[in-house]
Each structure stands twice: as C-alpha cells, then as structure tokens.
Amino acid sequence: MRAYIGGHQAVTDLDFVELALGTPVELWLGVEGESNEERAARLDAARDILAENPNFPDTAIRVAAEAIETHAPELFNVIPLPRLVGRRRPRTQKGAA
C-alpha cells in the first residue's frame, strides 16, 4: 500500500513527518557533525520560518500528538515479564554438632 500526502509519496516515518510539517526534520534537530556556520544558517532559516508561520509550533505539536495517539499501541507495547522464581538452596551448617 502506498501513502501519498499532497502528491508526494511517503515511504518512511520521517517522510510522513516532513510532509506533514512542510520542513525537513534536520532543520529543527540538526545533523551530527555540523559546523558552527551550518548550525547558524540552520537556526536562521528556522527563525525565518517561525516568523512567517507563528502557528507552526502548535501545528507541529498537534501532528506529534496525533501520531502518538494513532500509534500508541505500537509505541508503548509494554508487556510484563514473568517473574523468575529462584530455587533456594538449603542452608548447610558447618561445624560439629
């Protein structure tokens, strides 16, 4: 089954997030090993987007909350582990009786 959002095919979870938000996730989270100049440019671009779209944080939070609600069973699939009952060794008494 293929999923399309606004004419774009979403293949991975990140594709869904990027298409829902309209920006790449790396813009907000950064990338490992980025230089100070790259980080400054990324943060400037993020500030510009927030200035042009003041409702963006609310939209991002709503999208995240809906994703968590939709996928909660898979995300929080916690099952209790069976308790292991250890065998007790009998006490041995050393010494003379």
HELIX and SHEET records of a PDB file:
HELIX    1   1 ASP A   13  LEU A   21  1                                   9    
HELIX    2   2 VAL A   25  LEU A   29  1                                   5    
HELIX    3   3 ASN A   36  GLU A   52  1                                  17    
HELIX    4   4 PHE A   56  LEU A   75  1                                  20    
SHEET    1   A 2 ALA A   3  ILE A   5  0                                        
SHEET    2   A 2 HIS A   8  ALA A  10 -1                                        
END                                                                             
